[in-house]
């Protein structure tokens, strides 16, 4: 793995870890579940990390039918 890719992976993992720690702390302290937007944000970071590791280009989201 190249050094820059390794640094990107480390950065993504640190961000994800921090977000999950904050969510966990909120659950433990207040008994409150995280907002759906917070969960979607962490999921998006995890997907970006997976794409980075797999070397794929990010997919464009499909337009919602409405």
C-alpha positions as CSV (number, residue, x, y, z in Angstrom):
1,X,0.0,0.0,0.0
2,X,1.4,3.4,-0.9
3,X,2.3,5.8,1.8
4,X,-0.4,8.4,0.8
5,X,-3.1,5.7,0.6
6,X,-2.0,4.4,4.0
7,X,-2.3,8.0,5.4
8,X,-5.8,8.3,3.9
9,X,-6.8,5.0,5.5
10,X,-5.5,6.0,8.9
11,X,-7.3,9.4,8.6
12,X,-10.6,7.7,7.7
13,X,-10.2,5.2,10.6
14,X,-9.5,7.9,13.1
15,X,-12.5,9.9,12.0
16,X,-14.8,6.8,12.1
17,X,-13.4,5.8,15.5
18,X,-14.0,9.2,17.0
19,X,-17.5,9.4,15.6
20,X,-18.3,6.0,17.0
21,X,-16.8,6.9,20.4
22,X,-19.0,10.0,20.6
23,X,-22.1,8.0,19.7
24,X,-21.3,5.3,22.3
25,X,-20.7,8.0,24.9
26,X,-24.1,9.5,24.1
27,X,-25.8,6.1,24.5
28,X,-24.0,5.3,27.8
29,X,-24.5,8.7,29.4
30,X,-28.0,9.7,28.2
31,X,-29.4,6.4,26.8
32,X,-30.1,8.3,23.6
33,X,-29.6,6.7,20.2
34,X,-27.7,8.6,17.6
35,X,-29.5,10.6,15.0
36,X,-30.0,8.9,11.6
37,X,-27.9,11.5,9.9
38,X,-25.0,10.7,12.2
39,X,-25.2,7.0,11.4
40,X,-25.4,7.7,7.7
41,X,-22.3,9.9,7.9
42,X,-20.3,7.2,9.6
43,X,-21.6,4.6,7.1
44,X,-20.5,6.9,4.2
45,X,-17.1,7.2,5.7
46,X,-16.8,3.4,6.0
47,X,-17.9,3.0,2.4
48,X,-15.3,5.6,1.3
49,X,-12.7,3.7,3.2
50,X,-13.7,0.4,1.6
51,X,-13.6,2.0,-1.9
52,X,-10.2,3.5,-1.1
53,X,-8.9,0.1,0.0
54,X,-10.4,-1.7,-3.0
55,X,-9.1,1.0,-5.4
56,X,-12.6,1.7,-6.8
57,X,-14.0,5.0,-7.9
58,X,-16.9,6.3,-5.8
59,X,-20.3,5.4,-7.2
60,X,-22.7,8.2,-7.9
61,X,-25.9,7.9,-5.9
62,X,-29.0,7.0,-8.0
63,X,-31.7,9.6,-8.3
64,X,-34.7,8.8,-6.1
65,X,-38.0,8.2,-7.9
66,X,-40.6,10.5,-6.7
